[in-house]
Amino acid sequence: MSAPIDTLPDQPTAGPQRTPAVVRLLVVATFVVILNETIMINAIPRLMESFEVSHRAAQWVSTAFMLSMAAVIPVTGWFLQRVSTRTAYATAMGVFLTGTAISAVAPVFEVLLLGRVVQAAGTAVMMPLLMTTLMTVVPESQRGRVMGNVTMAISVAPALGPTVSGVVLQFGSWRLLFVLVLPIAAMVTWSGLRQLENIGEPVVSDIDWFSVVVAALGFGSLVYGLTRFAEGEVGLPVGIAVAGLALVGTFVARQLWLQRTGAPLLDLRVFAHGTYTKALVLLAVAFMAMMGSMILLPLYLQNVRPLSALETGLLVMPGGLAMGLLGPTVGRIYDRFGGRVLVIPGSVGIVLSLLGFTQISLTMPYWQVLALHVVLSVCLAATFTPAFTLGLGALPMHLYSHGSSILGTLQQVAAAFGTALAVTVVTLRADQVLGSVGPVEAELSGMKLAFAVSALISLVVVAMAWVLPGRPASATDQAAEPTLEAELDDLCEHGPAPASCTC
């Protein structure tokens, strides 16, 4: 178990206006690695030409990245408790640099895919490492402001990816996308290793390799099946997704059994904390809505309206920038007034902006599309930062790494599910009305319905926002009122354990 906060070695002090140096370093590193998740989107045509592969094969540079993230993140909870902060950072950035170098010099397409998988493995560690470190070193009164900086990194980076790649590809080969990232990532790694200090103490524990394999196959298959389903395939992808879901169920059962020995790969006792579970549901559904809009807007602007990929990236970039740049402001509001003043209006704004997108047409002015996207992004920012802070803040310190890992895993699954749902609704609706209208009008009708479905699902975000507390329970309150986790532990230690006991 990590050392208590007041005994952490060389713990950085967080003054009223100062973010701990360790968190600043990790935010910069996380921004660099997450940028690569979407940076290859505009490079698909170049890869098809360079390697003489089909469009579907070229799409694997993005799909493989997402699959690898989904497979690796569940292991990070155990990994972050097992090694020191510096070791985790050096491992993550070293693996990422290796993958970037492999991708930059890839002689054949298969080597490029390998490089992307290695890149993703390093990226998967950074987000849970950042979240766990933040929750450990930042006092509760300042977590909102610091979490706002994290939101800036994780929201601006994916939004900038397509735009950055669009600009770079105007001047040179797709290899430049990796060549330019490599020295930046190397400099960030070197700077981090010079200044980073260890936080807490590693815990020596065995790893359950059966859980590792089942998690990788389960979450990877689930995301892969949903991704292929979103690309228009039905039979095999559905079977793969169902098989992945069954493996995830096996993984969950295995973790519940391992909790009896105190050494699960992913500690599911985080769900005994109601605030964390509510925040998790809110974030998953909000992330689905965000990913649905991220796939629908480019389809609308490029297939229905005559915009290029670069023009589309420039039009949606202000929304991503607004989401990220408002993160610190949202965090300060949270620190002062609590989460409810942000998540309730933010969740309502998400629903209203998605309803606004149901009015898209062949002639809607671009400024209206831009305004709706900015409003959606601002409302997502107002929701994400408090939800992250409330959810993780409700956990005891020894569960921070596991809570962060579950959040990261669910984000990948929600992204795949949100994309699959949006594309499926568009396809089914377009096929339904194609006989009475033209193909462009049919696709437009499908997009309107998909936005309406996203708005309907987002009512869950409103419901969860309403029941979330303004702030996580204080340490005094938690000590006075035992959690479900504590009650289960007490039953297993002092009384006859019921069959459903998971400790």
N, C-alpha and C positions, 0 to 999 in steps of 0.2 A: 504494500500500500504506500502511496506517496506520503511524504512527510507533511504534517500540518502546516498551514500557511505561515504561522508565526515562527516556525522553525526551518523554513526553507533557506538553503544556503544562498547568501548574497542575493536575496530577493530584491528586485528593483523597486524603488519607491515610486508611486504614482501620485504626483502632486496634482493640485486641482486642474491644471491645464497641461499635464504632461502624460504622454503615453509611455509605458515602460519600453526601454530600448529593445528588449527581447521580442516584444510584440510588434514593434515597428519593423524590425528585421524580417520577421515571419510574414507580415503583411506584404512587404515588397516581394519576397520570394514567392508567396502564394499567387500574387498578381502575375508574375512572370510565367509560372507554370500553368495557371488556369487559362491564360491567353491562348495557349496552344490547343485547347479543347475545340475551339471554333475557327482557328486560323486557316485550316485547310479547305473550308467550305467553298471558297471561290476558285480553288486550284484544281478542281475536278477535271475541267476540260483540258488543262495543261497536262495532267497526269495521264489522261486517256491518250493524248498525242505522244507523250514522251515514252510511255511503256507499252503502247498499243494494246490497251486493255479496254473492256467495256465500261459503260457508265456505272453499272451495278458493282463491278469489281473495284473501280476507282473510289466509290463511296465508302469502301471498307477502311480508308484512312481515317475517317471520322467514326465509323461504327466500331472498329477495333479499339480505338481510344476509349470509347464509352463502355464497351464490354470489359475491358481490362480494369477500368475504374471500379465497375460494379463488382468484379471478382476479387479485387485486392482490398477495398475499403473495409469489409467485415473483419479482416485480420488485424487492422491497425489498432483496434482497442487493446488487444493483447500485446502487440508490438510496442506501443507507446508506454505501457507499464513495465515492459521487460527491459528497455534500454534507456539510456540517459538522453536528455534533450539534445545535446550536441551530436550524439551518435545517430539519433533519429533524423536530425537535420542533414547531417553529412550523408547519410544513406539515401534520403529522399532526393537531395539535389545531385548527388553523384550518379544515381540511377537515371535521373532526368537528363543530365548532361550526356551520359552515355547514349541514351535513346536519341537525343537531338543530333549528336555526331553521326550515329548510324544512319539516321534519316537523311542528313545532308549529303552523304556520299553514296547513298544506296545505288548500286549498279542495276538492280532489277526490282520489280514491284514487290516481290516477296520480302526483300530486305527492308524496303521502306515500311512495310506493315510491321515487321519485327521491331524496327526503330520506334514506331508509334506505340506499340504495346509496352516497350521498355519505358518510354516517356510517361505513359499513363500510370505505370506502376509507381514511379517517383511522385507524380502529381497526387496520387491517391493518399499518400501519407501526409502531405503538406496541410490539407484542410483540417483534418482531425488534430494534427499537431498544433496548429495555430489556435483552434478553439480551446483545446485542453490547456494550453499554456496561458491563454488569456484568462480563463476562468480561475486559474490557480494564482496568478500574480496580481490581478487587478481587483481592488476592493469593490464590493457590491455597489457602493454609491457612485462609482465611475464606470461601471461596466457598459452602460448604454452608450456613452461617448466613444469608448474604445471599440465596442462592437460595431458602431457606425463606420469606423475606419475599415473594419473587416468587410462590412457590406459593400463599401466602395470598391474593394479589391475583387470580391467574388461576383459583383454585378457589372462593373465597368469592363473587366477583362473579357468576358464572353461577348459583350456588345461590341467591343473594339476589334475583336478577332477578324470578322469578315471585312471590316473597313480597312484595317491594316493590310490584310492580304490583298485586297483589291488594289490598293495603292502600290504595294510592292510589285505585284504582277504586271503593273503598267510599265515597269522599268527593267524587269529581268525574269529569270527562270524561277520556278517554284522552289528550287533549292535555296534561294535567298531567304525564304521564310524561316529556314532552320539556321542558315549561316549568320543571319542578323541576330537571332535569339541566342546563339551559342555564347558569344563573348559577354552579352548582358547577363545571362544566367551564371556564367563563370565568375564574373565580377561580384554578383550578389552572393554567390556561394563563398567566395574568398572573404568578403566583408563579414558575412555572418559567422564564419568559423573563427575569425579574429575577435569578435565582440560577444558572441553568444555564450551565455553561462547556463549551467545545468540547473534545472528547476525540479525539486523533489528528489526522491531516491528510487532507483529502479527496483522492481520486485522480481525475484527469481521464481520462475514457474515453468512447468512443462507445457508444451503445446500439443493439442489434440489434432493430429494430422488428419484424422477422419473428418473433423469439423472443417478444417481448411479446404479439403477437397470438395466436400459437399457444398460449402458456401460458394466456392469458385464456380462449380458446375451449376448450382441452383440459381444464384443471382445472375451469373453470366448468361445462362440459357433463357431466363425470364426476360432480360433486357434484349437479348438477341432475337427471340421470338417476336416480341412487341415491335422491335425495329423493322424486321422483315415484313411483318404484317402491315406496318405503316407504309411500306414501299409497294404494297399492292398484292402480295402473296397471301394465300389463305390457308391451304391445307397443312403443309409441313410446319410453317411458323407457329400456327396455333398449337400443334402437338408439342413443339419444342417449348413454348411458353407454359403449357400445362405441366409438362415434365419438370420444368424449372420451378414452378410453383410447388409441386410435390416435393422436390429436393429442398426447397426453402422450408417447407413444413418439417421435413426430416431434420434439417439443421436446427430449427427451433426446439424440437423435441430433444435433440442431443444436448443443447445448451441447458435446458431445464434439468436434465439428468446430471450434467456435469456440475451444476450449481450445488448439488449435494456434497461434492468434494471441495467446493470453493475455487475451482479452476476452469471456468467456462472460457471459451474463446471470445465470446461476446456475451456480456452479462446482461440478461434480460430483466434483471430486477429494476432497471431504470423505469419500466412500465408500472412499477408499484407507486410511482410518484405522479399523481394526477395532473399536475401542471405541466410536466414534461410531456405526457401523452397527449394532452390537449394541444400544446404547442406543436407537437410533431404532426398531428392530423392537419392543423391549420397550414403549416409550412408545406406539407405534401400536396395538398389541394391547390394552394396558391402557386406552387412551383409548376403543377400541371397546367394551370391557367396561363402562366407566363410562357411555358414552352409551347403551348398551343398557339398563342399569339405570335411567338417567334417563328413558327413554321407557316402560319396562315398569312401573315403580312407579306413576306417575300413572295409567296405564291400569288397573292393578289396583285402586288406591284409589278411583278415580272410577267405573269401569265395573262392577267386581265388588263393591266395598265402597261404602257410601253416603256418601262424603266429597265435599265441595265442592272447587273449585279452590283456594280460600284455605286450607281445612283441610289439603289435600294439601301445599301449599307449606309450611305450618307444620310438618308432620310430617317432611318431608325436609330442612328447613332445618338441624336440629342436625348432620346428617351433613356438609353443606357447611361449616358453621362449624368442626366438628372438623377437617376436612381442612385448612382454611386456618389455623386458630389453632395447630395442631400443626406447621405448616411451619417456623417458626424453631427449635423444639426438635429436629425431625428434622435440620435443617441443622447444629445444634451437635453432634449425635451423629455426623453424617457427618464433620465437621471433626476430631473426636477419634479416631474408630475406623474411618473409611473407609465405603465404600458397601455392602459385602457383608453386614454385620450388620443392614442395613436392608432391602435389596432382596430378599434370600432369604426371610426370614420374611414380609415384606410381600407378595411374590408368592404365597406359599403361602396367606396369609390371604385374598387376593383370590379364589382358587379355592374355598376353604372357605366363604366368605361367599356366593358365588354358588350353591354347592351348597345352602346353607341356604335360599336363596330358592326352591329347587325344592319346598320343603315348604309354600309358601303355600296357604291354603285360604279357604273362605268365612267361617271363624270364627277364624282366627289372631288372637291378641290384638295390638292395635296396638303395644304395647310391644315385642313380639318383632320386628315389622317395623322399628320404629325402631332396635332394637339391631343387627339385621343390617345396616341401612344405615349406621349409625355405624361398625361394624366394617369394612365395605367401604371407607368413606371414609378411615378411619385407615390402612388397609393401602395404599390408593392414595397417600396422602400420604407414607408410608414408602418408596414406590417411585418416585414422580415426582421428588422433590427430588434424591435421589442420581443417578437416571438422567440428568436434565437436566445436572447438574454434571459427571458423568463423561463424558457424550457430548461436550458442548461443550469441556470441559477437555482432551480428547484432540486438539483441532484447533490448528494454528498460528494466530496472531492474525489473519493476513490472510484466514482462512476463517471467522472468527466470524460475520460478517454472513450469509454464504451458508449456514452450518450452521443458524443461527437461522431463516432463511427456509424452509429445507427442513423443519425441525421444525414450523413454523407451518402450512405447506401440508399436510403429512401429517396434522396434527391435524384439519383441515377435512375431508379425504378420509376419515379414519378415523371421524369423527363421522357423516358421511353413510352410510358403509358399515355401521357398527355399528347405526345406527337402521334402515336398510333390512333388515339381516339379522334383527334382533329382530322387527320387524313381519311380515316374510315368514314366519318360523317360527310365529308366533302364528296368522296367517291360515290357513296350510296345515294345521296341526294342528287348529284349530277346525273347519275344513271337513271334516276327516277323521272326527271323532268326533261331529259335530252330530246325526247321525241317532239315536244311542243316548243322548245326554244333552241337556239344555237348552242354550240359547245362552250363558247365563252360565257354566255348567260347562264348556262347550266352549272358551270364551275363556280360562278359568282353566287348562284343560289345556294350551292353547297357550302361555300364559305360563310354566308350569312347564318345558315343553320348551325354550323360548327361554332361560331361565336356565341350564338344563343345557348347552345348546350354548355359551353364553357361558363357562361354567365349563370346558368342554372346550377351547375356543380359548385360554383363559387359561393353559393348561399351557405355551403358548409363552412367556408371561411368566416362568414358573418356570425354563424352560430358559435363557432369555437372562440372567436374574438369576444363574444358577449360573456362567455363563461370563464375566460382567463382572468386571473387576479391582476391588480395593478402592479404588484411587485411579488417576487417569490417570498415564501415564508421566511422570516428571520431565523437565525440560529436558535434564539430563545424559544420561538414558537415551535420549531421542529423538535427541540428537546422536551418541551412540555407536552406535545401531542405526538405520540409514536406514529410513524408511517406504517403502511402495510408491509413494507420490507422488514422493518424492525419486529413487527408482530410475527411474521413468518419465521424470522431467525430465532425468536424467542420460543416459538412452538417447537421448532426442530431441535433446539438445544435442551429444553427443559421438560418437554411434554411429549406425548405420543404424536409423531408426525403424521398428519393426514396424507392420504394418497396423492392429493393435489399439491403437496408442499414442494416448492421448487428451490429450496435452499441447499 
